[in-house]
Amino acid sequence: MIKDERNSGILPFQLESEILRRIAHPRVPGFVEAFTAGDVHYIVQEHIDGLPLSSILDIGRRFHEAEVKGIVLQLLSILNGLHRPAQKENAVIHRDVRLSNLLLKDKQVFLIDFGYARFLDPAQFVFCPDPLQYKFSAAVGSEKRAPEKVKELPSLKKIPGPETYKLLRREISPRSDLFGVGVAAVDLFTTWVEDESQFELSWQEVLPLSGQFIVFLQKLLSQKDGFSSAREALACLESIL
C-alpha cells in the first residue's frame, strides 16, 4: 500500500509517518517506509488485499444487524488499542473513521489512512499544530478532501448539524473516533433504504434495527451523553450481542 502525499506539506507528512511508525496493531497495515521523490511524499505500508466498506456498499451489498455489530466490535477493539497503547505517549486519535477508510478482508476489519490522525498528547509532535484543535464555539475550516461517495442518510447530516458534525469528527479526543464509528455503523445500513422518500425520516424510524442496538448507536453519536472511551463502548456492545 503506497499513499501519495502530493498535496500534503512536509510537516503533515512527517507527522503521519511518525504516527504509523509507532503503531503496532495487527489491524492497522504495518509501516514500511516513508520517502520523498521530487516534491512528492510517499508512505509505504503493508498491503492488505481487502475492499473498502464503501466499495462493498457501492455494489449493493446489504449488511444485517449481526454483521454490523461484528464490524463495530472489531473497530472499537482497534480504537481501544490506539487510544490506550502499552506506551501512553503513543496514544493516537484517528479522526477520520469512515467506510472508505475501513478495509474488509475475510471478515476482518482494517483501519487505514491516518492523514488526519494526531497524538493524544500534542507534545509528541509539536511542529504540526492542528487548526481544528478547539472547542465547539470555534469556526469550522473548510475540508480539502473529497466527500464520501457512499450516500449517508440526510437525517444523519442534520444531527447534530453540519458545523458540529465537522467538529465532532476532528476533535482530538476519543469521542471523535467514537462518533465516527456511529456514523459508519449507520451508513452500513443505507442500502436497506429503497424508497427515496424514506431519506426524509430519521434513521431510527427507517432502519430495521433492534431497540438495544439503536440505543447503542445513539450513544455513539451523542454529543453530551456518549461513551467516554472505546473500552466502555466495547463493554456495552458485548452486553447486547
WOBELSUL-V126668 format. One record per helix or strand of 3 or more residues. SS is the DSSP state (2 for helix, 1 for strand). FROM is the first residue (numbers start at 0). TO is the last residue. If there is no record, write none. Layout:
SS;FROM;TO + SS;FROM;TO
This chain:
1;1;3 + 2;9;21 + 1;30;36 + 1;39;44 + 2;52;57 + 2;64;82 + 2;87;89 + 2;98;100 + 1;101;104 + 1;107;110 + 2;121;123 + 2;153;156 + 2;161;169 + 2;173;186 + 2;189;191 + 2;195;199 + 2;202;205 + 2;210;220 + 2;229;238
